[in-house]
Amino acid sequence: QVQLVESGGGLVQAGGSLRLSCAASGRTFNTAATGWFRQAPGKEREFVAAIRWSGSRTYYADSVKGRFTISRDNAKNTVYLQMNSLKPEDTAVYYCAATYGTTFPPSLYDYWGQGTQVTVSS
């Protein structure tokens, strides 16, 4: 089992930045691919970004490419999502997820956090 806890959400003006963190505990985390997802009110959850267990590969949704950066520090069992040039349409609950599958980018995730709210005002 892996427990994931997100933090770093909040309220920010359009054009601003936030950095989300996903702290893992439990099973060895440095062999798990990790992703970020988001869900806005009334919308389905959507993929944002993913990073391979080693950090050697990343993958982004087109909507965030060039603005968001996913990274990880396996020594700290933490994955980050740096979000720059935020837009009101980025407002959502952001979730991190992990999987020990070998496919990258992953199509399924086994473990999910509880989410952190990001609100971007115009």
Secondary structure, 3 states (H helix, E strand, C coil): CEEEEEECCEEEECCCCEEEEEEEEECCCCCCEEEEEEECCCCCCEEEEEECCCCCCEEECCCCCCCEEEEEEHHHCEEEEEECCCCHHHCEEEEEEEECCCCCCCCCCCEECCCEEEEEEC
